[in-house]
């Protein structure tokens, strides 16, 4: 077992199921598993799409950003616009 936080492939579907069942709006975080399970911008966009399409319309996601090496704020905003308009 790896040390620290563990992100299992079965976690996102379970999280989204619980979030959809909640009567109140929810904040969903760790949709990118702290960056530990994504290796490319394409994977980031795919994971964000799964999260945004798997929660209720009144819910929101929290995404950590690290601006040091590239424009993650701009990239994330572009991904969200693309996902929500498709």
Secondary structure, DSSP 8 states (H G I E B T S, - for coil): --SS----HHHHHHHHHHHHH-SS--EE--TTGGGTS--SHHHHHHHHHHHHHHS-TT-EE------SSS-HHHHHHHHHHHHHH-
